[in-house]
Amino acid sequence: MKWITKDLIRYLALLGHLGFVIMGNILVCIFIYKLIEKYFFKSTMLFIFLLLLGIASGFYNVYKLIMKK
């Protein structure tokens, strides 16, 4: 198949990596919230803050990855 090139495969791999980076950051922040909730207190505002922090750090790391390549 002529339309499957090395560049296409490289871009698909980069796209998959970017998805894992974003989801990884979000999941780490949710894990931190679950630890805080279990041992200290429960707060919806803290959950929203940590979720937004995970999203922001995920997009920042994606930006760094794209600018590096």
ABEGO torsion letter per residue (X at the ends): XAABBAAAAAAAAAAAAAAAAAAAAAAAAAAAAAAAAAABBBBAAAAAAAAAAAAAAAAAAAAAAAAAX
